[in-house]
């Protein structure tokens, strides 16, 4: 029998985090949850902040609990992108990191593009234009005269900052660096010319390391405090979608797209080189770093965030349903009655999401969804239609036909969404794994340990580890009609 190895994946998302123990037997990975915790942005003093020290404490708890349950070979950590912290000359954190949903970035994109033309920004970074991007967060600090930029000596994205607290290593991992819109994929370095043009100090940006890099052991204080000893920390794809895409079980990527679905739905194709064409710019695509020399050519879509915010609003009124109940209410509701653009600014920030959906439908002359099931059905169908739209754009820009969509991540637990995505796009949808991010994280650790040779072998391990579920599209006629209505709602 092959010797097993235990790896720890710490996966932090915008609404929660997990520490998952992955036992690799040479053929398959068997996951076990060691710790789970919530993550919420905290409003304070007019800003919106992450409870960073609370997150760090939970990360340590996860390491402690996992080390009791397994003999850890290594630890890998991944999080969401774009957010960051700044260290001073004494390596002290200058401020609790802001959430990307903080309103401080409002108007910054327009201000930046008044200084540097859009095509030049894209040529230097290859990143989708979203006001949440690190570039615009940093420029908001320039605009507001933040003294932190004068004091700062090191910029670290959230996973890099946590890895610094764990190991003392001050580097930025490639996949997360590419989400910042501060990285030049042509040159493989920080976009220093762009940063200089915007008066953002390029000197604070540290060395960039590849997925699979060894960051060093836990510091003595962390090793003692967790009881884990001097376990080595590996940088997987530290951007959660980078790790998730590493675990997409492509048999061949030639005709398949992926959607990594959770709070965000990131839809794209795996490519060998960044795509920086005028078409890619016109369709607002992004080039994010992948593993093993790949790039993720994709678009960020508002995912189940809208459903999550609807549930939160109803929970506050005492009308509480779990997600399975809400999905079932949507399943039995009249289909394709009301549609929204899930990426409309109305739905970008926390708030009373059911009321915002109803207002959008009323303004656009559609039936107003009154019941909880009707509101959720509207949100899920709209997400499926947005996936159809991005599927068409990807086919146009890449000049390829895609007839299969792999959906991975927590969103696959919403079986209605999976089926409606197949129906809307006319593609076969293959769902799984649900824990794609953790599995990709562990695969990179196993590759670093020399237990897996390459990405194809890693994806074979995924197929050995889970049961995939296939969804076949139904009649296209009603979706063709709904898509026509959907296109009239874009950019309203």
FIDO-556048 format. One record per residue (C-alpha): residue in three letters; x, y, z. Coordinates in steps of 0.25 Angstrom, whole numbers, padded with zeros to 4 digits, always signed. Each point is the difference from the previous one (the first is absolute). Example, Ala and Ser with C-alpha at 12.3 -4.5 7.8 and 13.67 -1.06 7.14 Angstrom:
BEGIN
Ala+0049-0018+0031Ser+0006+0014-0002
***
This chain:
BEGIN
Unk+0000+0000+0000Unk+0005+0014-0004Unk+0004+0009+0012Unk-0009+0011+0002Unk+0003+0015+0002Unk-0008+0010+0008Unk-0001+0014-0006Unk-0007+0012+0006Unk-0008+0010-0009Unk-0005+0013+0007Unk-0010+0006-0009Unk-0005+0014+0003Unk-0012+0006-0007Unk-0008+0013+0001Unk-0010-0007+0009Unk+0007-0011+0007Unk+0013-0008+0001Unk+0003-0015+0002Unk+0012-0008+0004Unk+0000-0013-0008Unk+0009-0012+0002Unk+0003-0007-0013Unk+0005-0014+0001Unk+0007-0004-0013Unk+0001-0015-0002Unk+0008+0001-0014Unk-0013-0001-0008Unk-0011+0008+0007Unk-0002+0011+0010Unk-0009-0002+0012Unk-0004+0013+0006Unk-0004+0002+0015Unk-0004+0013+0006Unk+0008+0004+0012Unk-0006+0014+0003Unk-0010+0009-0006Unk-0003+0015+0004Unk-0007+0012-0005Unk+0006+0012-0007Unk-0007+0013-0001Unk+0004+0014-0004Unk-0002+0010+0012Unk-0005+0014-0002Unk+0007+0010+0008Unk+0003+0015+0000Unk-0006+0001-0014Unk+0008-0011-0006Unk-0002-0015-0002Unk+0012-0009+0005Unk+0003-0014+0002Unk+0002-0006+0014Unk+0014-0003-0004Unk+0006-0004+0014Unk-0013-0008+0002Unk+0003-0007-0013Unk+0014-0003+0004Unk-0004-0005+0013Unk-0010-0010-0007Unk+0012-0004-0009Unk+0008-0004+0012Unk-0012-0007+0006Unk-0001-0008-0013Unk+0015-0004+0000Unk-0001-0004+0014Unk-0013-0009-0002Unk+0006-0006-0013Unk+0013-0003+0006Unk-0007-0009+0011Unk-0007-0008-0011Unk+0011-0002-0010Unk+0015+0000-0002Unk+0002+0012-0008Unk+0009+0000-0012Unk-0003+0015-0003Unk-0010+0011+0001Unk-0005+0009-0012Unk-0009+0012+0002Unk-0009+0007-0011Unk-0010+0011+0001Unk-0008+0010-0009Unk+0008+0010-0008Unk+0002+0015-0001Unk+0000+0004+0015Unk+0013+0003+0007Unk+0008+0005+0012Unk+0012+0009+0001Unk+0012-0002+0010Unk+0009+0011+0005Unk+0015+0000+0001Unk-0002-0009+0013Unk-0009-0010-0007Unk-0012+0006+0008Unk-0014-0001-0007Unk-0004+0015-0002Unk-0015-0003-0001Unk-0010-0010+0001Unk-0002-0004-0015Unk-0012+0006-0007Unk-0010-0009-0007Unk-0001+0002-0015Unk-0015+0004+0002Unk+0004+0012+0007Unk-0005+0013-0006Unk+0013+0006+0000Unk+0003-0004-0015Unk-0013+0007-0005Unk+0005+0009-0012Unk+0014-0005+0000Unk-0001-0007-0013Unk-0004+0012-0007Unk+0011+0008+0007Unk+0011-0010-0004Unk-0005-0001-0014Unk+0001+0016-0001Unk+0015-0002+0003Unk+0003-0013-0008Unk-0009-0004-0012Unk-0008-0013+0002Unk+0008-0007-0012Unk+0013+0003+0007Unk-0004-0005+0013Unk-0005-0013-0006Unk+0013-0002-0009Unk+0008+0001+0013Unk-0009-0009+0009Unk-0010-0008-0008Unk-0010+0001+0011Unk-0015+0002-0001Unk-0004+0014+0005Unk-0007-0001+0013Unk+0000+0011+0010Unk+0003-0010+0011Unk+0014-0003-0006Unk+0012+0003+0009Unk+0005+0011-0010Unk-0013+0008+0003Unk+0001-0003+0014Unk+0014+0005+0001Unk-0003+0012-0009Unk-0011+0004+0010Unk+0011+0001+0010Unk+0008+0009-0009Unk-0013+0009-0003Unk-0003+0001+0015Unk+0014+0003+0004Unk+0001-0012+0009Unk+0013+0001+0008Unk+0001-0015+0000Unk+0006+0000-0014Unk+0011+0009+0006Unk+0003-0009+0011Unk-0002-0014-0007Unk+0012-0008-0003Unk-0007-0013-0005Unk-0013-0003-0007Unk-0005-0014+0002Unk-0014-0006-0005Unk-0008-0007+0011Unk+0005-0014-0002Unk+0015+0005-0001Unk-0003+0009+0013Unk-0005-0013+0007Unk+0012-0008-0005Unk+0009+0011+0005Unk-0006-0001+0014Unk+0001-0015-0001Unk+0015-0001-0005Unk+0006+0014-0001Unk+0001-0001-0015Unk-0003+0013-0007Unk-0003-0004-0014Unk-0013+0001-0010Unk-0004-0013-0006Unk-0002+0001-0015Unk-0015-0004-0002Unk-0004+0010+0010Unk+0009+0011-0005Unk-0006-0001-0013Unk-0014+0004+0005Unk+0005+0013+0005Unk+0000+0008-0013Unk+0014+0004+0004Unk+0008-0012-0007Unk+0005+0000-0014Unk-0002-0014-0006Unk+0008+0004-0013Unk+0012+0002+0009Unk-0002-0009+0011Unk+0001+0011+0011Unk-0007+0011+0007Unk-0005+0011-0009Unk+0009+0011+0005Unk-0002+0010-0011Unk-0015+0000+0002Unk+0002+0001+0015Unk+0009+0011-0001Unk-0009+0008-0009Unk-0011-0001+0011Unk+0010+0004+0011Unk-0002-0014+0007Unk+0014-0004+0006Unk+0005-0011-0008Unk+0011-0003+0010Unk-0010-0006+0009Unk-0003-0012-0009Unk+0009-0012+0004Unk+0005-0012-0007Unk-0010-0009-0008Unk+0001-0015+0002Unk-0006-0011-0008Unk-0011-0010+0005Unk+0006-0011+0007Unk+0011+0008+0006Unk+0005-0003+0014Unk-0002+0011+0009Unk+0007-0006+0012Unk-0004-0006+0013Unk-0010+0005+0010Unk+0007+0010+0009Unk+0004-0005+0014Unk-0011+0008+0007Unk-0011-0005-0010Unk+0006-0015+0001Unk-0001+0001+0015Unk-0013+0007+0001Unk-0007-0010-0010Unk+0008-0013+0005Unk+0002-0003-0015Unk+0015+0002+0001Unk+0009+0006-0011Unk-0009-0005-0012Unk+0003+0006-0013Unk-0009+0010-0007Unk-0002-0001-0015Unk-0006+0011-0009Unk-0010-0008-0008Unk-0008+0009-0010Unk-0002+0010+0011Unk-0012+0006-0007Unk-0012-0010+0003Unk-0004+0000-0015Unk+0014-0004-0004Unk-0001-0012+0009Unk-0014-0003-0004Unk+0004+0000-0015Unk+0012-0009+0003Unk-0011-0011+0005Unk-0009+0002-0012Unk-0001-0015-0005Unk+0003+0004-0015Unk+0002-0013-0008Unk+0004+0010-0011Unk-0002+0015+0001Unk-0001+0003-0015Unk-0015+0001+0000Unk-0003+0002+0015Unk-0002+0012+0008Unk-0001+0001+0015Unk-0008+0008+0010Unk+0005+0000+0015Unk-0013+0004+0007Unk-0002+0005+0013Unk-0002+0015+0005Unk+0006+0003-0013Unk-0001-0008-0013Unk+0013+0000-0008Unk-0002-0005-0014Unk+0011-0002-0010Unk+0010-0009-0007Unk+0014-0005+0003Unk+0010+0005-0010Unk+0015-0001-0001Unk+0003+0015-0002Unk-0007+0013+0004Unk-0010+0005-0010Unk+0001+0015-0002Unk-0007+0003-0013Unk-0009+0012-0002Unk-0012-0010+0000Unk+0004-0005+0014Unk+0000+0015+0004Unk-0013+0003-0007Unk-0007-0012+0007Unk+0007+0004+0014Unk+0007-0014+0002Unk+0011-0002+0010Unk+0013-0008+0000Unk+0003-0006+0013Unk+0011-0009+0003Unk-0002-0015+0001Unk+0009-0012+0004Unk+0011-0007-0008Unk+0002+0012-0009Unk-0015+0002-0004Unk-0009+0012+0000Unk-0015+0001+0003Unk-0007+0008-0010Unk-0013+0003+0006Unk-0010+0010+0005Unk-0005+0003+0014Unk-0015-0002+0001Unk-0008+0004+0012Unk-0003-0015+0005Unk-0008-0004+0012Unk+0002+0013+0007Unk-0014+0004-0003Unk-0006-0012+0005Unk+0009+0001+0013Unk-0005+0014+0002Unk-0014-0003-0002Unk+0001-0011+0010Unk+0007+0010+0010Unk-0011+0010-0002Unk-0011-0010+0003Unk+0007-0006+0011Unk+0000+0014+0007Unk-0015+0000-0001Unk-0002-0013+0006Unk-0004-0007-0013Unk+0011-0009+0000Unk+0002-0011-0010Unk+0013-0008-0003Unk+0006+0000-0014Unk-0006-0014-0004Unk-0014+0005+0004Unk+0001+0013-0008Unk+0005-0008-0012Unk-0012-0009+0001Unk-0009+0012+0001Unk+0007+0005-0013Unk-0001-0013-0007Unk-0016+0000+0001Unk-0001+0014-0004Unk-0004+0004-0014Unk+0012+0001-0009Unk+0006+0011-0008Unk-0010+0011+0005Unk+0010+0011+0005Unk+0014+0002-0003Unk+0011+0009+0005Unk+0015+0003-0003Unk+0007-0006+0012Unk+0012+0009-0003Unk-0008+0013+0001Unk+0005+0010+0010Unk-0013-0002+0008Unk+0004-0013+0005Unk+0015+0002+0003Unk-0001+0004+0014Unk-0006-0006+0013Unk-0015+0004+0002Unk-0014-0003-0002Unk+0002-0009-0012Unk-0014-0005-0002Unk-0005+0015+0000Unk+0011+0003-0010Unk-0004-0011-0009Unk-0015+0004+0000Unk+0004+0014-0003Unk+0008-0004-0012Unk-0011-0008-0006Unk-0010+0011+0002Unk+0009+0010-0006Unk+0002-0009-0012Unk-0014-0002-0002Unk+0000-0015+0004Unk-0009-0007+0010Unk+0004+0002+0014Unk+0004-0013+0007Unk-0007+0001+0014Unk+0002-0014+0006Unk+0014-0005+0005Unk-0001-0011-0010Unk-0002+0010-0011Unk+0011+0009+0004Unk+0010-0011+0001Unk-0004-0006-0013Unk+0002+0013-0007Unk+0014+0001+0006Unk+0004-0014-0004Unk-0006+0001-0014Unk+0007+0013-0002Unk+0013-0006+0004Unk-0002-0011-0010Unk-0003+0010-0011Unk+0013+0008+0004Unk+0008-0013-0002Unk-0006-0002-0014Unk+0004+0015-0003Unk+0014-0003+0005Unk+0001-0013-0007Unk-0003+0007-0013Unk+0010+0011+0002Unk+0011-0011+0003Unk-0003-0007-0013Unk+0001+0013-0007Unk+0013+0005+0006Unk+0007-0014+0000Unk-0005-0004-0014Unk-0004-0014+0006Unk-0013-0008+0002Unk-0003-0004+0014Unk-0010-0011+0003Unk+0003-0004+0014Unk+0000+0008+0013Unk+0006-0005+0013Unk-0006+0006+0012Unk+0008-0001+0013Unk-0001+0005+0014Unk-0011+0002+0010Unk-0010+0005-0011Unk-0001-0014-0005Unk-0009-0003+0012Unk-0010+0008-0006Unk-0005-0010-0010Unk-0010+0009-0006Unk+0011+0010-0004Unk+0008-0012-0007Unk-0012-0004-0008Unk-0004+0014-0004Unk+0014+0003-0004Unk-0001-0012-0009Unk-0013+0004-0005Unk+0004+0015-0003Unk+0013-0003-0007Unk-0004-0013-0007Unk+0013-0006+0005Unk+0002-0013+0008Unk+0003+0004+0014Unk+0009-0009+0009Unk+0000+0004+0015Unk+0011-0004+0009Unk+0008+0001+0009Unk-0008+0008+0010Unk+0013+0002+0008Unk+0008+0004-0012Unk+0008+0011+0006Unk+0005-0009+0012Unk+0003-0011-0010Unk+0008+0009-0009Unk+0007+0005+0012Unk+0004-0014+0004Unk+0004-0004-0014Unk+0010+0011-0001Unk+0006-0004+0014Unk+0001-0015-0005Unk+0006+0005-0013Unk+0011+0008+0008Unk+0002-0013+0009Unk+0003-0008-0013Unk-0012-0009+0002Unk-0007+0005-0013Unk+0008+0003-0013Unk-0009+0010-0008Unk-0013+0006-0002Unk-0006-0011-0008Unk+0003-0010+0011Unk-0006+0010+0010Unk-0013+0000-0007Unk+0000-0015-0001Unk+0001+0000+0015Unk-0012+0009+0001Unk-0008-0009-0009Unk+0004-0012+0009Unk-0004+0008+0012Unk-0015+0004-0003Unk-0013-0004-0007Unk-0003+0010-0011Unk-0014+0004-0003Unk-0004+0003-0015Unk-0012+0009-0003Unk-0005+0000-0015Unk-0007+0012-0006Unk-0015+0000-0002Unk-0008+0008-0011Unk+0007+0013-0005Unk-0012+0007-0005Unk-0005+0007+0014Unk+0015+0003+0003Unk+0002+0007-0014Unk-0012+0009+0003Unk+0005+0003+0014Unk+0014+0003-0005Unk-0006+0010-0009Unk-0007+0007+0011Unk+0013-0001+0009Unk+0009+0007-0010Unk-0009+0012+0000Unk+0002+0001+0015Unk+0016+0001-0001Unk+0006+0014+0004Unk-0013+0005+0005
***
